[in-house]
């Protein structure tokens, strides 16, 4: 996930709280130092770090624990609350209220505007909107070619003109065609620095187009310098939000996130990878939940909705709980999961799983197994998929292994996984009281309020 090192450090901090016998000033001081160290290593501004940790310390020392929470649980809750406030407090979603809804992207050269335009196009297309890209980057060499390629990848219409160097001429040329679309995503020119000519052009384009959303795209690897950019663009262009791109694997991502949060322009999206689907709406609560290992159910459900119909998910869920599922159902579940993204990114959204610190190598091995298991399932007959327990003898296992290009061991592993899943469901069904206790215990780990 993004900010791996920060996440690992903060998880260790929470484990220190969980393992302590009692909460005293000495423990609180140790935790404050751990949090400071973790945030500074993630390139967060020193003053912001000390302001944050001072708030955590003050609350930890002075607040009484609410009824139903232990002192340790309250301390974890305080850390969660203050980190959420630190990153913008609440989610700022874009509401598409009119047609065509105009989203304009601004930013410096190399910030990832054109790539982000494609990701936004894909994001809104998956949600049922008719989207078009408008290429107004008239200065950068091959910019029009790039946005045309990005549009092709996102499977959306692109309006561009390689002949002119006037962005407003392009806008006027296609103005009548724009009414066919729900959302227009407008890519503009960047520069190497926040110069007067860049601001003058953006202001002119802004006045003419009057976008509903004016999003600044900032690359996470610029770290704390993001604050100055965000503030200056906000002042000059009236930006309504920020997209932090290139968040995957950058130590400076913490600096960019927090810098934007204090600039007056809320973060609305983060780019979490190189693929066109690697864009997510930024939610401080869910994001903090993930880096602390508490999960992000809202983001998980959002991803699930993109790949599986609600009624299908409900039907599949009912069959699983009844213990009636077969290998076809298991295959459908695996197909849905593979479309949701890498297993490592899915696991971190499941509450409780992030705290297990599953090695990346193990998750990658599991992803490899899932691919092979899909080939195995595709090589089985309908009867074998419906009744694997009864029908899968040695001869059938050999035939399926040859047909799928796998080994007999891998075929048997899949059948073993299927049987274990059925056993677990039966165990859940037979111990309803224990499940409710387990869920109560589990929910107590999650932050309350905030």
Helices and strands as residue ranges (DSSP letters): H 4-19, H 25-41, H 46-62, H 71-86, E 101-106, H 113-125, E 131-136, H 143-154, E 157-159, H 167-173, G 175-180, E 183-188, H 196-209, E 213-219, G 220-225, H 226-237, E 241-245, H 253-261, E 267-271, E 279-281, H 284-291, H 297-307, H 310-322, H 327-340, H 343-347, G 353-356, H 360-378, H 382-386, H 388-391, H 394-404, H 408-430, H 432-443
